[in-house]
C-alpha cells in the first residue's frame, strides 16, 4: 500500500510524517524505516525507527532509488513500513512524472507486505488522476 501526504513546501508535511511514524512504532509488529535527504530529524524519531540518509548513497535517478528500496527490503524480512520524507528529492523525481515510480512502489509493497508512506511536495491538484486515491493527507 502507498499513502501520500501531499502539499507544497512549508505546509507541515514533515511534522505530520514524523507524528505518524512515532505513533505507528508503538503498535507495529515489524520494523519501520524512515528515509530522508539528511539526518536532521534523527532526534525527532523514536529510537526504534531506522533512519536512512539517502543522500549518503549517491542515488542519481529513480531507477537507482527503486533498486535501493529493493536492497533494503532484501536485507530486512521483518520490514513493515517505510516512510519517505522529501520523496521527490530522494527519488530524483523533481519536475518529473511521479506516477510510474509510485505504481512500482505499490507493486513492491504488495509483493513484500510493506506499506510506503510518502511526503510529496505537490498539491493534490498537481498529482496525476490515478494517484489521487492514494492521498491520506492533503495540506
C-alpha positions in Angstrom: 0.0 0.0 0.0 1.2 3.5 -0.8 -0.1 6.6 1.1 0.6 10.1 0.1 1.0 13.2 2.3 0.6 15.9 -0.3 1.2 19.7 -0.1 3.6 22.3 -1.3 6.8 23.2 0.6 6.3 24.7 4.1 2.8 23.2 4.7 3.9 20.9 7.5 4.2 17.5 5.8 7.4 16.5 7.6 5.8 17.2 11.0 2.8 15.1 10.0 5.0 12.3 8.8 7.1 12.3 12.0 4.0 12.3 14.2 2.6 9.4 12.2 5.8 7.3 12.3 6.2 7.9 16.1 2.6 6.9 16.7 2.9 3.8 14.5 6.0 2.5 16.1 4.1 1.9 19.4 1.8 -0.7 17.8 3.9 -2.0 14.9 4.8 -5.7 14.9 7.6 -5.3 12.3 10.4 -2.9 11.6 10.0 0.7 10.4 12.4 2.6 8.3 12.4 6.4 7.6 14.2 7.7 4.6 15.2 11.4 4.3 17.5 13.7 2.4 19.5 14.3 5.6 19.9 13.2 9.2 18.3 16.4 10.5 15.3 14.7 12.1 17.2 12.0 13.9 16.3 13.2 17.3 12.7 13.7 16.5 12.3 10.0 15.6 11.6 7.2 18.1 14.9 5.2 18.5 13.2 2.0 17.2 12.8 3.6 13.8 15.8 3.2 11.4 16.7 6.5 9.8 18.5 6.3 6.4 20.1 9.4 4.9 19.6 8.7 1.2 22.0 11.4 0.1 24.8 9.3 1.5 24.3 6.6 -1.2 24.9 8.5 -4.5 21.5 7.9 -6.0 21.1 9.8 -9.2 17.8 8.6 -10.7 14.5 7.0 -9.9 15.6 3.5 -11.1 18.6 3.6 -8.7 16.2 4.7 -5.9 13.8 1.8 -6.6 16.8 -0.6 -6.6 17.9 0.9 -3.3 14.5 0.3 -1.8 14.5 -3.4 -3.0 18.0 -3.8 -1.5 16.7 -2.6 1.9 13.8 -5.0 1.6 16.1 -7.9 0.8 18.0 -7.3 4.0 15.1 -6.9 6.4 12.3 -9.5 6.1 10.6 -8.0 9.1 10.1 -4.6 7.5 6.5 -3.5 7.8 6.6 0.2 6.9 8.8 2.7 5.1 8.4 6.4 5.4 9.8 8.7 2.7 10.3 12.4 3.6 11.0 14.7 0.7 10.0 11.9 -1.7 10.6 14.0 -4.9 14.1 14.8 -3.9 15.3 11.4 -2.6 13.7 9.6 -5.5 15.2 12.1 -8.0 11.7 12.9 -9.4 11.7 16.7 -9.1 9.9 18.1 -12.2 9.2 14.5 -13.5 6.1 12.3 -13.7 5.8 10.5 -10.3 3.1 8.0 -11.4 5.4 5.2 -12.7 7.5 5.2 -9.6 4.6 5.2 -7.2 2.9 2.4 -9.2 6.1 0.4 -9.0 6.3 1.1 -5.2 2.7 -0.2 -5.0 3.8 -3.5 -6.7 6.8 -3.8 -4.5 4.7 -3.2 -1.4 2.1 -5.8 -2.4 4.8 -8.4 -3.2 6.7 -7.9 0.2 3.9 -6.8 2.5 5.4 -3.4 3.1 3.4 -0.1 3.4 5.0 3.1 2.0 4.1 6.5 3.3 5.4 9.3 1.2 5.7 13.0 1.8 5.4 14.7 -1.6 5.8 18.4 -2.3 2.9 18.7 -4.7 -0.6 19.9 -4.1 -3.4 17.4 -4.6 -4.4 19.1 -7.9 -0.9 18.7 -9.3 -0.9 14.9 -8.9 -1.9 12.6 -11.7 -5.6 11.5 -11.5 -4.6 7.9 -10.8 -2.6 8.9 -7.7 -5.4 10.9 -6.0 -6.9 7.8 -4.4 -3.6 7.3 -2.5 -3.7 10.6 -0.8 -4.0 10.1 3.0 -3.5 13.8 3.9 -3.6 16.9 1.7 -2.2 20.1 3.3 
